[in-house]
Amino acid sequence: MLDFLQSRRIRLLWTALIHIGASANPVSGKELAEKLDCGRRYLESDLQSLAQQGLLESRRGAHGGYVLARSPQRISLHDVLSCLTDDAPVDNGYTCPIQDQIVLPQIMQAQQALAETLRGICLAEALQQASSAHLMHIPASPSDFSI
């Protein structure tokens, strides 16, 4: 049903964000692709989307790569999915009273509940879990003083 949440694309991108968040230095697209065993071009377009939406910073140069543009506490799975999904217009074709009064409100309720759950899953939690499981060392990060 909601298999897109388990898609390879989402798994790779969330894992890439964990690697970026765990690094004290910028992480290149090439390095991420090697760690994740995927094509660089496959990953790079999604990383650029995250950079365009302000979740990542893309730094150029010999020591360039990607760094988090926000603190890990301020990056949720909802934010990532929002960057990847297009805002295609909803089909506003013919609806009947049952759709208008029952079906659409139920669907909207489900969407709101899912969005709230996804907002509650943040990168900081994923980094903490990776560290606790001894899967990677997470360097201390400066506090986020953004308002």
PyRosetta script that sets phi, psi and omega in degrees:
from pyrosetta import init, pose_from_sequence

init()
pose = pose_from_sequence("MLDFLQSRRIRLLWTALIHIGASANPVSGKELAEKLDCGRRYLESDLQSLAQQGLLESRRGAHGGYVLARSPQRISLHDVLSCLTDDAPVDNGYTCPIQDQIVLPQIMQAQQALAETLRGICLAEALQQASSAHLMHIPASPSDFSI")
pose.set_psi(1, -65.3)
pose.set_omega(1, 179.0)
pose.set_phi(2, -102.3)
pose.set_psi(2, 43.4)
pose.set_omega(2, -175.4)
pose.set_phi(3, -62.8)
pose.set_psi(3, -21.9)
pose.set_omega(3, 179.6)
pose.set_phi(4, -58.9)
pose.set_psi(4, -27.7)
pose.set_omega(4, 178.2)
pose.set_phi(5, -66.9)
pose.set_psi(5, -24.9)
pose.set_omega(5, 179.3)
pose.set_phi(6, -101.5)
pose.set_psi(6, 9.3)
pose.set_omega(6, -177.3)
pose.set_phi(7, -63.9)
pose.set_psi(7, 154.9)
pose.set_omega(7, 179.6)
pose.set_phi(8, -58.5)
pose.set_psi(8, -39.5)
pose.set_omega(8, -179.1)
pose.set_phi(9, -59.1)
pose.set_psi(9, -48.1)
pose.set_omega(9, -179.4)
pose.set_phi(10, -67.7)
pose.set_psi(10, -43.9)
pose.set_omega(10, 179.6)
pose.set_phi(11, -59.8)
pose.set_psi(11, -45.6)
pose.set_omega(11, -179.4)
pose.set_phi(12, -64.9)
pose.set_psi(12, -42.4)
pose.set_omega(12, -177.2)
pose.set_phi(13, -68.0)
pose.set_psi(13, -42.1)
pose.set_omega(13, 179.1)
pose.set_phi(14, -66.2)
pose.set_psi(14, -38.9)
pose.set_omega(14, 177.5)
pose.set_phi(15, -65.8)
pose.set_psi(15, -39.9)
pose.set_omega(15, 177.0)
pose.set_phi(16, -60.6)
pose.set_psi(16, -42.0)
pose.set_omega(16, 178.1)
pose.set_phi(17, -63.4)
pose.set_psi(17, -35.9)
pose.set_omega(17, 176.7)
pose.set_phi(18, -63.9)
pose.set_psi(18, -44.2)
pose.set_omega(18, 178.2)
pose.set_phi(19, -63.3)
pose.set_psi(19, -42.5)
pose.set_omega(19, 179.1)
pose.set_phi(20, -64.2)
pose.set_psi(20, -45.1)
pose.set_omega(20, -179.6)
pose.set_phi(21, -66.1)
pose.set_psi(21, -26.2)
pose.set_omega(21, -178.8)
pose.set_phi(22, -84.5)
pose.set_psi(22, -11.4)
pose.set_omega(22, -175.8)
pose.set_phi(23, -95.5)
pose.set_psi(23, 139.2)
pose.set_omega(23, 176.0)
pose.set_phi(24, -80.1)
pose.set_psi(24, -12.9)
pose.set_omega(24, -177.5)
pose.set_phi(25, -122.4)
pose.set_psi(25, 162.2)
pose.set_omega(25, 175.2)
pose.set_phi(26, -58.4)
pose.set_psi(26, 144.6)
pose.set_omega(26, -179.8)
pose.set_phi(27, -113.7)
pose.set_psi(27, 124.2)
pose.set_omega(27, -177.4)
pose.set_phi(28, -75.7)
pose.set_psi(28, 156.4)
pose.set_omega(28, 175.2)
pose.set_phi(29, -60.1)
pose.set_psi(29, -37.0)
pose.set_omega(29, 178.8)
pose.set_phi(30, -63.0)
pose.set_psi(30, -46.4)
pose.set_omega(30, 179.4)
pose.set_phi(31, -61.8)
pose.set_psi(31, -42.9)
pose.set_omega(31, 178.8)
pose.set_phi(32, -63.6)
pose.set_psi(32, -44.5)
pose.set_omega(32, -179.9)
pose.set_phi(33, -60.7)
pose.set_psi(33, -39.0)
pose.set_omega(33, 178.2)
pose.set_phi(34, -66.9)
pose.set_psi(34, -44.5)
pose.set_omega(34, 179.6)
pose.set_phi(35, -62.8)
pose.set_psi(35, -35.9)
pose.set_omega(35, -174.9)
pose.set_phi(36, -95.9)
pose.set_psi(36, -1.9)
pose.set_omega(36, 179.1)
pose.set_phi(37, 53.5)
pose.set_psi(37, 54.6)
pose.set_omega(37, 177.9)
pose.set_phi(38, -142.0)
pose.set_psi(38, 167.2)
pose.set_omega(38, 178.0)
pose.set_phi(39, -69.5)
pose.set_psi(39, 139.4)
pose.set_omega(39, -179.3)
pose.set_phi(40, -60.7)
pose.set_psi(40, -43.2)
pose.set_omega(40, -179.0)
pose.set_phi(41, -65.1)
pose.set_psi(41, -32.8)
pose.set_omega(41, 178.7)
pose.set_phi(42, -60.1)
pose.set_psi(42, -42.8)
pose.set_omega(42, -175.9)
pose.set_phi(43, -84.5)
pose.set_psi(43, -37.4)
pose.set_omega(43, -171.1)
pose.set_phi(44, -59.0)
pose.set_psi(44, -40.5)
pose.set_omega(44, -178.3)
pose.set_phi(45, -65.1)
pose.set_psi(45, -37.3)
pose.set_omega(45, 177.9)
pose.set_phi(46, -71.3)
pose.set_psi(46, -37.2)
pose.set_omega(46, 176.7)
pose.set_phi(47, -63.3)
pose.set_psi(47, -39.2)
pose.set_omega(47, 177.1)
pose.set_phi(48, -64.5)
pose.set_psi(48, -37.6)
pose.set_omega(48, 176.5)
pose.set_phi(49, -61.9)
pose.set_psi(49, -41.4)
pose.set_omega(49, 178.3)
pose.set_phi(50, -66.1)
pose.set_psi(50, -36.1)
pose.set_omega(50, 178.0)
pose.set_phi(51, -67.5)
pose.set_psi(51, -41.9)
pose.set_omega(51, 179.6)
pose.set_phi(52, -63.2)
pose.set_psi(52, -30.0)
pose.set_omega(52, -178.9)
pose.set_phi(53, -91.8)
pose.set_psi(53, 3.3)
pose.set_omega(53, 174.2)
pose.set_phi(54, 85.8)
pose.set_psi(54, 14.2)
pose.set_omega(54, 176.3)
pose.set_phi(55, -88.4)
pose.set_psi(55, -31.7)
pose.set_omega(55, 179.1)
pose.set_phi(56, -123.9)
pose.set_psi(56, 157.9)
pose.set_omega(56, 168.5)
pose.set_phi(57, -112.8)
pose.set_psi(57, 135.4)
pose.set_omega(57, 176.6)
pose.set_phi(58, -103.9)
pose.set_psi(58, 119.6)
pose.set_omega(58, -179.4)
pose.set_phi(59, -109.2)
pose.set_psi(59, 133.4)
pose.set_omega(59, -178.1)
pose.set_phi(60, -92.0)
pose.set_psi(60, 164.7)
pose.set_omega(60, 173.5)
pose.set_phi(61, 110.9)
pose.set_psi(61, 178.3)
pose.set_omega(61, -176.6)
pose.set_phi(62, -60.0)
pose.set_psi(62, -33.3)
pose.set_omega(62, 179.8)
pose.set_phi(63, -111.1)
pose.set_psi(63, 28.7)
pose.set_omega(63, -178.2)
pose.set_phi(64, -83.2)
pose.set_psi(64, -175.3)
pose.set_omega(64, -179.4)
pose.set_phi(65, 148.2)
pose.set_psi(65, -155.6)
pose.set_omega(65, -177.7)
pose.set_phi(66, -109.1)
pose.set_psi(66, 140.0)
pose.set_omega(66, 172.1)
pose.set_phi(67, -132.7)
pose.set_psi(67, 158.9)
pose.set_omega(67, 176.7)
pose.set_phi(68, -68.2)
pose.set_psi(68, 136.5)
pose.set_omega(68, 177.4)
pose.set_phi(69, -90.5)
pose.set_psi(69, -14.3)
pose.set_omega(69, 177.6)
pose.set_phi(70, -130.6)
pose.set_psi(70, 166.1)
pose.set_omega(70, 174.4)
pose.set_phi(71, -69.2)
pose.set_psi(71, 152.8)
pose.set_omega(71, 179.9)
pose.set_phi(72, -58.8)
pose.set_psi(72, -26.2)
pose.set_omega(72, 177.8)
pose.set_phi(73, -67.4)
pose.set_psi(73, -20.8)
pose.set_omega(73, -176.0)
pose.set_phi(74, -106.8)
pose.set_psi(74, 17.6)
pose.set_omega(74, 175.6)
pose.set_phi(75, -121.8)
pose.set_psi(75, 114.9)
pose.set_omega(75, -179.1)
pose.set_phi(76, -109.2)
pose.set_psi(76, 163.9)
pose.set_omega(76, 175.2)
pose.set_phi(77, -61.8)
pose.set_psi(77, -32.4)
pose.set_omega(77, 175.9)
pose.set_phi(78, -61.7)
pose.set_psi(78, -42.9)
pose.set_omega(78, 178.6)
pose.set_phi(79, -58.7)
pose.set_psi(79, -44.6)
pose.set_omega(79, -178.3)
pose.set_phi(80, -64.9)
pose.set_psi(80, -47.8)
pose.set_omega(80, 179.9)
pose.set_phi(81, -62.9)
pose.set_psi(81, -35.4)
pose.set_omega(81, 179.2)
pose.set_phi(82, -64.1)
pose.set_psi(82, -31.5)
pose.set_omega(82, 178.3)
pose.set_phi(83, -73.2)
pose.set_psi(83, -24.6)
pose.set_omega(83, -173.9)
pose.set_phi(84, -96.2)
pose.set_psi(84, -20.1)
pose.set_omega(84, -177.2)
pose.set_phi(85, -98.3)
pose.set_psi(85, 140.2)
pose.set_omega(85, 177.3)
pose.set_phi(86, -84.0)
pose.set_psi(86, 155.0)
pose.set_omega(86, 178.9)
pose.set_phi(87, -92.8)
pose.set_psi(87, 62.1)
pose.set_omega(87, 179.1)
pose.set_phi(88, -63.3)
pose.set_psi(88, 139.8)
pose.set_omega(88, -179.6)
pose.set_phi(89, -63.0)
pose.set_psi(89, 143.2)
pose.set_omega(89, 177.3)
pose.set_phi(90, -74.3)
pose.set_psi(90, 139.8)
pose.set_omega(90, 178.3)
pose.set_phi(91, -68.7)
pose.set_psi(91, 111.8)
pose.set_omega(91, -179.9)
pose.set_phi(92, -101.9)
pose.set_psi(92, 33.3)
pose.set_omega(92, 178.7)
pose.set_phi(93, -65.1)
pose.set_psi(93, -167.9)
pose.set_omega(93, -177.7)
pose.set_phi(94, -55.6)
pose.set_psi(94, 133.0)
pose.set_omega(94, 171.0)
pose.set_phi(95, -128.2)
pose.set_psi(95, 154.7)
pose.set_omega(95, 177.7)
pose.set_phi(96, -105.9)
pose.set_psi(96, 169.5)
pose.set_omega(96, -179.4)
pose.set_phi(97, -56.7)
pose.set_psi(97, -34.4)
pose.set_omega(97, 179.1)
pose.set_phi(98, -65.3)
pose.set_psi(98, -42.6)
pose.set_omega(98, 177.8)
pose.set_phi(99, -64.1)
pose.set_psi(99, -47.4)
pose.set_omega(99, -177.3)
pose.set_phi(100, -62.9)
pose.set_psi(100, -42.4)
pose.set_omega(100, -171.5)
pose.set_phi(101, -95.7)
pose.set_psi(101, -21.4)
pose.set_omega(101, -175.3)
pose.set_phi(102, -122.6)
pose.set_psi(102, -59.0)
pose.set_omega(102, -171.7)
pose.set_phi(103, -65.0)
pose.set_psi(103, -53.5)
pose.set_omega(103, -177.6)
pose.set_phi(104, -61.9)
pose.set_psi(104, -42.7)
pose.set_omega(104, 175.8)
pose.set_phi(105, -61.8)
pose.set_psi(105, -36.4)
pose.set_omega(105, 177.8)
pose.set_phi(106, -66.4)
pose.set_psi(106, -42.4)
pose.set_omega(106, 178.9)
pose.set_phi(107, -64.3)
pose.set_psi(107, -42.5)
pose.set_omega(107, 178.4)
pose.set_phi(108, -63.2)
pose.set_psi(108, -38.6)
pose.set_omega(108, 177.5)
pose.set_phi(109, -62.5)
pose.set_psi(109, -42.9)
pose.set_omega(109, 178.8)
pose.set_phi(110, -64.9)
pose.set_psi(110, -42.1)
pose.set_omega(110, 178.2)
pose.set_phi(111, -61.6)
pose.set_psi(111, -43.4)
pose.set_omega(111, -179.7)
pose.set_phi(112, -65.0)
pose.set_psi(112, -40.6)
pose.set_omega(112, 178.9)
pose.set_phi(113, -65.7)
pose.set_psi(113, -42.7)
pose.set_omega(113, 178.5)
pose.set_phi(114, -64.4)
pose.set_psi(114, -44.5)
pose.set_omega(114, 179.5)
pose.set_phi(115, -59.9)
pose.set_psi(115, -41.8)
pose.set_omega(115, 179.4)
pose.set_phi(116, -64.0)
pose.set_psi(116, -42.1)
pose.set_omega(116, 177.7)
pose.set_phi(117, -62.1)
pose.set_psi(117, -45.6)
pose.set_omega(117, -179.2)
pose.set_phi(118, -65.4)
pose.set_psi(118, -33.8)
pose.set_omega(118, 176.2)
pose.set_phi(119, -65.9)
pose.set_psi(119, -26.1)
pose.set_omega(119, -179.2)
pose.set_phi(120, -81.9)
pose.set_psi(120, -6.8)
pose.set_omega(120, 179.0)
pose.set_phi(121, -101.3)
pose.set_psi(121, 105.9)
pose.set_omega(121, -175.0)
pose.set_phi(122, -112.0)
pose.set_psi(122, 159.3)
pose.set_omega(122, -178.5)
pose.set_phi(123, -62.7)
pose.set_psi(123, -34.4)
pose.set_omega(123, 179.4)
pose.set_phi(124, -59.2)
pose.set_psi(124, -40.4)
pose.set_omega(124, 178.3)
pose.set_phi(125, -64.7)
pose.set_psi(125, -42.0)
pose.set_omega(125, 178.7)
pose.set_phi(126, -64.0)
pose.set_psi(126, -41.3)
pose.set_omega(126, 177.9)
pose.set_phi(127, -63.7)
pose.set_psi(127, -41.6)
pose.set_omega(127, 178.7)
pose.set_phi(128, -63.8)
pose.set_psi(128, -42.0)
pose.set_omega(128, 178.7)
pose.set_phi(129, -64.6)
pose.set_psi(129, -40.8)
pose.set_omega(129, 178.4)
pose.set_phi(130, -64.3)
pose.set_psi(130, -38.9)
pose.set_omega(130, 178.0)
pose.set_phi(131, -68.8)
pose.set_psi(131, -45.7)
pose.set_omega(131, 180.0)
pose.set_phi(132, -62.2)
pose.set_psi(132, -33.1)
pose.set_omega(132, 179.4)
pose.set_phi(133, -84.5)
pose.set_psi(133, 3.5)
pose.set_omega(133, -179.8)
pose.set_phi(134, 58.6)
pose.set_psi(134, 35.0)
pose.set_omega(134, 177.7)
pose.set_phi(135, -88.9)
pose.set_psi(135, -20.8)
pose.set_omega(135, 176.2)
pose.set_phi(136, -165.8)
pose.set_psi(136, 156.0)
pose.set_omega(136, 175.9)
pose.set_phi(137, -90.9)
pose.set_psi(137, 129.5)
pose.set_omega(137, -179.4)
pose.set_phi(138, -107.9)
pose.set_psi(138, 115.1)
pose.set_omega(138, 178.7)
pose.set_phi(139, -68.8)
pose.set_psi(139, 152.9)
pose.set_omega(139, 176.1)
pose.set_phi(140, -62.5)
pose.set_psi(140, 137.2)
pose.set_omega(140, -179.8)
pose.set_phi(141, -112.3)
pose.set_psi(141, 152.0)
pose.set_omega(141, 177.2)
pose.set_phi(142, -66.6)
pose.set_psi(142, 155.0)
pose.set_omega(142, 178.4)
pose.set_phi(143, -66.6)
pose.set_psi(143, 153.4)
pose.set_omega(143, 179.0)
pose.set_phi(144, -97.6)
pose.set_psi(144, 112.7)
pose.set_omega(144, -177.3)
pose.set_phi(145, -103.7)
pose.set_psi(145, 15.3)
pose.set_omega(145, 179.5)
pose.set_phi(146, -65.2)
pose.set_psi(146, 144.4)
pose.set_omega(146, 178.6)
pose.set_phi(147, -106.7)
pose.dump_pdb("model.pdb")
